[in-house]
């Protein structure tokens, strides 16, 4: 059986592949398509991460966890909308990179260490670096 770490690394693979594809895009339409794919992938990934807060808020009725989850759903929606309003811009990619770092920070603030595996935050830090670097490199190409 595969470990959760393997699954999390597999989740990073599409970000790396899309970043590599950004070096080969030569037309405006391919750049737009790449931005939309990155936006969708980032939105899904961030919604999944925000779900951890919602999952902890429900059984404990922790209002702070509810706020984090709701804030992130709004932030994800705003970034996704920004992708379509600024379809030719790299600003949404930078917004998503910032949201991944903000999610990491909020996880460290609000997720109890007793509720997560021992090396979770160190692992999340590495994954956040990889994803944000992919987003920023794509924004710069």
N, C-alpha and C positions, 0 to 999 in steps of 0.2 A: 504494500500500500504506500502511496506517495505521501510525503509529509506536507504539512501546510506551507513550509518554507518553499518547497518546490513549486507549489501552486502559485505562491506569491511571485516567484521569479518568472514563472510562465506568464503571469499577468503583466510583466514589464516588457516582454518580448514584442507585443504590438507597438509599444511606444518606440522601441529601438528601430523596428522595421519602418515605421512611419518617418522617423527622423532620417534614416538612410534614404528613404524614398524622396525626401525633400531635396537631396542633392541632385536628383535626376529630373526633377520637374522643370520643364522648360517653357511651358505655356501658362498663360494666366488661368485657364480653366483647370489645369492639373493642380496649380497652387490653391485655387479655391476648393477643389475637392479634398485636397490634403488637409486644409484648415477645418473643413467640415468633419472629416474623419477624426482628426485629433480632438476636436471639440466634443464629438459624441463619445469617444473613448474616455476622455478626461471626465466628462459629466457622469458617465456610468461608474467609473472608478471612485470618484468623490462621493457619489450617492451611496455606494457600497460602504465606504469608510464612515460616512455620517450615520449609516444605519446602526453602527456599533453603539453610538450614543443613544439612539432611539431605543435600541434593545435593552440598554441598561436603565433608561428612564422609566420605561413602562412598569417593570416589576417593583421598582423602588419609589416610584412617583417623584423622581428627582427633577425639579423644575430646571436646574442648570443644564442637565443633559438634554431636556426638551429644547431649551433655547439654542444650544449648540447645533442640534439636528435641524431645527427649523431655519436657523441662520444659514446653515450650509445649503439647504435646499434652495433658499432665496438666492444665495451667491452663485450656485450652480446654474440656476435659471438665468440670472443676469449675465453670466459669462457666456452661456449658450446663445442668448439673444444678441449679445455683443458680437459674437462670431458672424451673425447674419447682417448686422448693421455695419460692421467693419470688415466685410468679407475679404477685402484685399489687403488688410492690415495684419501686422503681427502682434498687435496689442492683446487680442484675446489669448494668444498662447502664453504671453507673459502674465496675464491675469490668472490663467490656470496654474502656472508654475507657483505663483504667489498663494493660490488657494491650497495647493498641496502642502506648502510649508505651514500655512495657517492651520490646516487640519492636523498636521503633525504636532504643532505647538498646543492646540486645544486638546488633542489626545493626551499629551503629557500632563496637561493641567487637570483634566476631568476624568480620565480613566484610572481607576484605582489599580495600583500595582498588584494587588492581590487577585484581581480579576483577569489579568493578562499573563501569558507565559513569561518566564524569567528574561528571555532575551528579546522580547517583543519590540521594545522601543529602539534598541540598537539595530535590529533588522529593519524596522520601519524607516529609520534614519537613512540607511543605505538605499532602500527603495525610493525614498523621497528624493534623494540626490540624483539617482539615475533618471527618474521621471522628469524632474525639473530641468536637468541638463538637456534631455531630449527635447523638451518644449522650448527652451531658450535657444538651442542650436537651430531648431526649425524656424523659430521667429527671426533669427539672424540670417537665414539663407534666402 
